[in-house]
Every structure is written in C-alpha cells, then in structure tokens.
Amino acid sequence: MELPLPGLWLKRLWVVFQVALHVAMGKVLMTFFPGRVKQDILAMSQKTGMAKNPHFSHENWIPTFFSAQYFWFVLKVRWQRLEDKTEEGGLAPNCPVVRLSGQRCNIWDFMQDGWAFKNNVDIKNHQNLQDRLQAAHLLLDRNPQCPVVVDTMKNQSSQLYAALPERLYVLQAGRILYKGKPGPWNYHPEEVRAVLEKLHS
Ligand SMILES: *[C@@H]1O[C@H](CO)[C@@H](O)[C@H](O)[C@H]1NC(C)=O
C-alpha cells in the first residue's frame, strides 16, 4: 500500500476537491433548505449510533456542519485515511502512547492479556501533552474497565490506525483482530462486544 509521493499528493488534491464540493453543496443546501438538510442529517444519525448518545444533542452539532472548521477537519480525516496502514489480520502498529501518569509506553504493552481495547480520546486541539492528559480525565471520570492511554503529540497512533475522529480496534498477539469503521457514523461498539465475547467463549 506504499504510494509513491507524487501519487499521494495527487490523491490528496482529489480529496481536497471532493471535500470542497461536499462542503460547498452542503452550505448551499443548508442556506436554501435548512429544514430538509436537518431532517436528512437526523435520519442518517438515527441509522447509526449518533442519535443514541444521550449526552449529544443534535442542536450542538448540526449547525457546525459545512463551516470552515468542518472543512478542515473532514479534510484531515480523509487525508489520514489515504495513508491508513491497518487491515484485519495484519500487523498492529506498535505506536508510542502515554499513560495518564505521564509514563511513556507502547500500544503492544497492553496485549499481555492476549487482547487490548484501544480507546482513542481526542478532544479539541491539544497544544501539548498536558492538555491531552487532562482531556483523558473526562473518560476516566466514567470509570472505564480498561487501561487508558493517550497518543503522543506526534499523533502516530491516530495516523497509523487512521483513527480520526474515533475508531475501535481489537488487537491480539501483535495483529489486528478487528478493525472498526470510523465514527461517528459507522462506529459499532456492539461489534467489539461480539468479538470480545467470542474471544472469551
Ligand atoms: C497532533 O494533534 C493535535 C490536535 O489534537 C494538534 O494540535 C497537533 O498539531 C498534532 N501534531 C502533529 C505533529 O501533527
């Protein structure tokens, strides 16, 4: 899957065009048919996990669609996916991550039990590791039943696992056992549950 650099830049350019078109069309539709666009987005979120999250009001996110920030974020996500290095059954990248104590380690360090749960926590732009560790406490406050680590500021884990905005993987013995689709639209925690239950049966 290694692309020669000029090929990669051509693909990136093509993605810029696609995302720009998507945002421009979304903006035009949102301006002329706001009710209809809102309905469509809501219908899409019903089909996926988005609407099931009680902490997530659609009033919080629909108005942010098709803004300049939205454009840059979608572009970042789509560019990252061009360099996705992971596949089910393939080697799991052993990226550096940081424990909440600040201690550095690697993703594979969590495979001593035979499996690991990868939680990707990414809140607003962290300027430094301190911000990132602080953001991770939002997750810790919910008492997750697994170790929590954060990416380093080089964002290697996010990059190599094409994890933006959020993604679930199950790793076992250095390989990728399960690769979830990207959230929030195609994010299926219940698939992870099924994989883990099968592992333990
Ligand atoms: C890593 O991600 C953060 C946002 O969470 C960003 O501010 C930072 O610039 C990124 N670092 C690199 C090396 O891209």
The ligand as a Gaussian input file, in Angstrom:
#p B3LYP/6-31G(d) Opt

LIG

0 1
 C       -1.493000      16.348000      16.904000
 O       -2.859000      16.638000      17.142000
 C       -3.114000      17.875000      17.798000
 C       -4.614000      18.014000      17.963000
 O       -5.119000      17.073000      18.839000
 C       -2.534000      19.029000      17.012000
 O       -2.727000      20.227000      17.736000
 C       -1.059000      18.789000      16.731000
 O       -0.573000      19.798000      15.890000
 C       -0.855000      17.433000      16.069000
 N        0.573000      17.171000      15.927000
 C        1.145000      16.895000      14.767000
 C        2.606000      16.604000      14.798000
 O        0.502000      16.855000      13.719000

